[in-house]
């Protein structure tokens, strides 16, 4: 098969997949406001009314601090209340506020067991008026993620699965496949020296491991400000961070 015929076959296959997925290119999106990031996402932003998966990496990844603030910044830029489902009381409200998500906008749904979080998330997607549903989950398989994706599509409410774990076995569960529209990996990155004594703005390595209709990429971003917006690092990006992520890294 010639290269031209290969490209034509791939284009036809993408169109078929988009039709089956409800039209990737026609979904409403939320831009990050960072051209280098937005142009790597279908239609120039994060798809709304879809399931997105966020995984923390790096030291103390089980606490998911950077990933939590990354999600909070996205939710902060959506209109309406946010349902946050969890079973551990370690969410720091002032930290959410610094990422633009005021605690007054957050409805907390606390469960006793991890396995109860997914049903609460699905139920929340049936409630009109929510800006987003966020769930801190350890286990998220193909069936459960498909249910969340379908519920998000039906309601138009975005849902975010923030992966949490406390053991090596639980951590490995985050490597299993899901049907999430995007999968992100967030890791702390060394901050730049501030112009005056004090703490510099936190920085993250943000890896887009999988994106339906897009390509994996990596960036070094400055953490979300009080409006919920991250920023591209002012430091020149190492070539390793400006090239596509290897697909194997995302599972």
N, C-alpha and C positions, 0 to 999 in steps of 0.2 A: 504494500500500500504506500502511495506517495505521501509526502509530508502535507501537501494540500488536501488530500482526501482524509488524512488523519485529523487535520485541524477541523475540517468540515464535520467529520463524524463526532469529534469531541464537542463542537458547538451545538450540534443537534442533541447530543446526550444531555448537555447542560440545560437546554431549553425544556427537555422532557422532565428533568429533575425539578426544575423551577415550577413547572405546571403541577407536578405532584405535591410539591411543598407549598402550594398556595401562592406562588409568585414571589420569589425572593426580591425582585427588583421593585415591586410595588408596595412594599411594607413601609409604614411610617417609621422614621428613624430619629434618634437623638444624637446629633453631632457632638463630638468631644471638643470641637473648636480648635483642634490641632490638625492642620492640613496633612502633615506627614502620616498621621494615624487615620484620619477620616477617609482619605482616598484609598486606603487598604480595605475598607469596609464597604459592602454592597450599598449603593445609593448614598454613600457618604456619611454614614453614622451607624450607631448601634440600633439594630432592629428592635422595635417595640412590639408588644404583644407576642413575646417569644421567651423561651427558656435560655438563660445564659449561666454558665458554670465558671466559678472562680476558685482557684486553688492557690494556696500560699506555698512558697518555697523558701529555702534558706534557713538560717539558725532559728530555733524556736518556732518552726513553722506551724506546730500544732496550735499555737495561740492565734494564728491568722490575723495579726494586727494590721499589716499593710493591705491584705485582701479585704478586710472589713472596711477600712477607710476608702479603698478604691470603690467598693460597692456603695458606700454611703454617699460618696461624691456624685455617683450616677443618679441615685435616688433623689438627692437634693435638687437636681435640675429637672425633676418631674413635678407636675402639679398634683397636689392632693396628699392624703395620709399614706403612710407606708406601714404595712404589716410585717413585723419582724418575728419570725418563729425560731425558738431556741429552747434548749434545756439546760443551759449553764448560765449562771448569773455573773458573767465576766464582761459584759458589754459596757463600755465606758462612755456615758452620755456626753461629757465635755469633749471627748475625742470626736464623736459624731458631729457635734456642733462646729468644731474647727474644720471639719470637712464639708460644712454647709448644710448638714441635716440636723435641724433643731429637734431636740427630744420631744417637743410638743406635737410634732408631726408623726411621731412613731407610736404605733400600737404594738405592744409586746404580747406575744402569745407564748407562754412558757409551758412546756410539757415535762412529764417525768421521765420519759424514755425517748431515745433517739428515733425509734421506729414510729413514734406518734407524730413526728414533725411533718413528714410528707403528706399525710391526710389533712393536717391543718393547713398546709400550704395550698393544697388543691381546693379545700373548702374556701379559703380566702380569695381565690381567683374567681369565685362565683359572686363575690360581693361587689356591687357597682360602686364607683367613686374612689377606689384605691388607686394610688399612683403606681405602686409596685408591691410585690410580695417577695420577701427575702427569707430564706430558710437555711439555718446552719445544720448541715446534714453530714453524716458519716457514710451512709450507704445510699447510692443512687444508681440503680440498674437501668437497663434498657426499657423495661416495662414501666417503671415508675416515672422515668424521665419522659417517656412518650405521653403518659397521662398528663403530666404537667405542661408539656408543649401543646397538646390539644386544648387543654383548659385555657392556656394563655392566648392561643389563637382565637378561641371562641369569645373570650371576654375583652381582648385587647389590652389586658394588664400584663406588664412585663414581670417575669419571675426570675429570681437569681438564687442559684444553689451555691452557697458558700460552704466549701468542703472543710469539715473539722475532723480531727482524730487525736487519739492519745496513745496509741500503740503502733508498732511497726505494721502489724497485720491490718489495722484500720487505715493506716496511711496508704498501703498498697491498694486499697479499694478505690482510691481516687484515680488510679491509673486505668481502671476499667472503662470501656466505652459507654457513652450515653448518646442521646439524640439531641443534646443541647445545640442551639443555633450557633453559639460561640463557646469556646473554652479558653480561659485566660489563666496565666500563671504569674503571680505577683511575688517579687522578692525584694527585701530591703537592699539598697545600694548606698555606698559611701556618699555622704553629703559633701558639697563644696564648702570651702572655708568661707565663713560670712565676712562681709566688709568690716564689721565691728565685732568685738568680743561678744560671744553668746552662741546660741544654737542656730545652725543654718536650717534652711528648709529641707525637710526629709526628701529623699529621692528613692525611686523604685525602679527595678528592672521589670518591665511589663512585656510579657510574651503572649502574643496571640497564637495559641497552639493550634486552634482549629476554628474555621469560620465558613459557614455554608455560603458558597458563592464568592469566597475570598481566599486569600493566601496567608499562611502563617508568617508573622513578622515579629520583630523585637524593637523595643525603644527603651531609653532611659528617660524617665519622666520625673518632674518635681511633684510632690504630693499635692493633693487637692487643697485649694484655698477655701476661704469662708463662703465662696459662691459655688463650691463643689467642682471647680474646674482644675484639672491638673495642667501642667505646662511642660513643654519639651525642654529638656535640660539645656542650660546655656553652655555646658562643657561639650567640646567636640566629641561626637559619638564614635567609639571604636568601630572599625569596619565589621567586627563580629556582631554588633548591635544594629547594623543597618542592612543586614542581609536576611533573607527568609530563615525562619526557624526550621530545623530539620523536622520533618513530620514525625519521625520516631520519638521525638521528645515529648509529644503530646499524648501518646498512647492511642 
